[in-house]
């Protein structure tokens, strides 16, 4: 009675319960039983909800610049009604709006309404035609409303950040860092009895690591930022961090120093002054031999042997995989669950930023063997900072026009990082270089 309706099953249950009562009790509840039997077997609330739904949808369609046919009203009403029914069923099951089936339907109806309603209001028949299920009919032929939205943004991720992993990383409090290195070591002599012991002096050198700035600005429309189904901000932040790591690897491994503004004039380990060098007989990367790689170990100080590694591009690694020693055994060993890839018993590290086979040529350094932890220092000040703006002007990628955030209804995020590197012990590095070809 409180609900205002009773299903056929509920009425039958009432009759069954009353029959179990004695005659006097049956007489007491006779009027109530009669009232239950007269109740409607359908819930009147949905009709009211349907009337309210139809009223709301009609008010939206009233704003349309073009005539809307009745079947369109029925289509929209049907889809929204399905959604509301699903929400109610989930709530009754105790799942609420978070139920996975309801979430999926909510995404579907939201995606549909985001496109459909603005098109109706603006009278955009082209968009309505595009949404039509009938390619030859009018824009009002029908609508594909159950398309699914993928919240994942697909992109290829290449591993960078090798410089940070392999070099000694130091967080700095200031914008520069001075590191000492040993230029002249202690001299020790055998001394005859009664002879004078000669003196020696340690000479220290000093290298300065200066931080440079990496930056990126990304603009995004408010519509994209407002789409809660896609974590666009998080995705772009990941891409920015990937881009910063790529720039670091490129500069710190391949930078050529003064004049190389693309790499902030850093002198990368491939081109560092004072490094050991092995020059091949051939003038192409493919002329590399197993002996060339072994010579790199021989050219390095004995102290490097413990932690020495090979560093090169994956295409160069593929050349090494084909090389054999005098016994016909391959010098390259594939990585295992417990050990990295090995060349002549030493680890090989892929560095995507280093020269690939496509860059092969005479007088070209392309492979490194050494202890980068001992030889190089990577300094940074704090982490990557991000600032968000909804007003102002930023320059476009082509550097030929400005983007006004206010007039284009965009927001911009600026990422900045302070980072630098120095090679403090060049002798800890040995570089393989192609021959001159002459």
HELIX and SHEET records of a PDB file:
HELIX    1   1 UNK A    8  UNK A   19  1                                  12    
HELIX    2   2 UNK A   23  UNK A   28  1                                   6    
HELIX    3   3 UNK A   30  UNK A   38  1                                   9    
HELIX    4   4 UNK A   45  UNK A   61  1                                  17    
HELIX    5   5 UNK A   70  UNK A   92  1                                  23    
HELIX    6   6 UNK A   96  UNK A   98  5                                   3    
HELIX    7   7 UNK A  100  UNK A  122  1                                  23    
HELIX    8   8 UNK A  125  UNK A  131  1                                   7    
HELIX    9   9 UNK A  162  UNK A  166  1                                   5    
HELIX   10  10 UNK A  222  UNK A  226  1                                   5    
HELIX   11  11 UNK A  232  UNK A  254  1                                  23    
HELIX   12  12 UNK A  261  UNK A  263  5                                   3    
HELIX   13  13 UNK A  285  UNK A  287  5                                   3    
HELIX   14  14 UNK A  290  UNK A  299  1                                  10    
HELIX   15  15 UNK A  302  UNK A  304  5                                   3    
HELIX   16  16 UNK A  314  UNK A  320  1                                   7    
HELIX   17  17 UNK A  357  UNK A  359  5                                   3    
HELIX   18  18 UNK A  372  UNK A  375  1                                   4    
HELIX   19  19 UNK A  426  UNK A  428  5                                   3    
SHEET    1   A 4 UNK A 168  UNK A 171  0                                        
SHEET    2   A 4 UNK A 376  UNK A 380  1                                        
SHEET    3   A 4 UNK A 410  UNK A 423 -1                                        
SHEET    4   A 4 UNK A 212  UNK A 221 -1                                        
SHEET    1   B 4 UNK A 168  UNK A 171  0                                        
SHEET    2   B 4 UNK A 376  UNK A 380  1                                        
SHEET    3   B 4 UNK A 410  UNK A 423 -1                                        
SHEET    4   B 4 UNK A 385  UNK A 389 -1                                        
SHEET    1   C 2 UNK A 176  UNK A 184  0                                        
SHEET    2   C 2 UNK A 203  UNK A 210 -1                                        
SHEET    1   D 7 UNK A 276  UNK A 279  0                                        
SHEET    2   D 7 UNK A 429  UNK A 433  1                                        
SHEET    3   D 7 UNK A 365  UNK A 370 -1                                        
SHEET    4   D 7 UNK A 309  UNK A 312 -1                                        
SHEET    5   D 7 UNK A 346  UNK A 350  1                                        
SHEET    6   D 7 UNK A 342  UNK A 343 -1                                        
SHEET    7   D 7 UNK A 332  UNK A 333 -1                                        
SHEET    1   E 2 UNK A 393  UNK A 395  0                                        
SHEET    2   E 2 UNK A 402  UNK A 404 -1                                        
END                                                                             
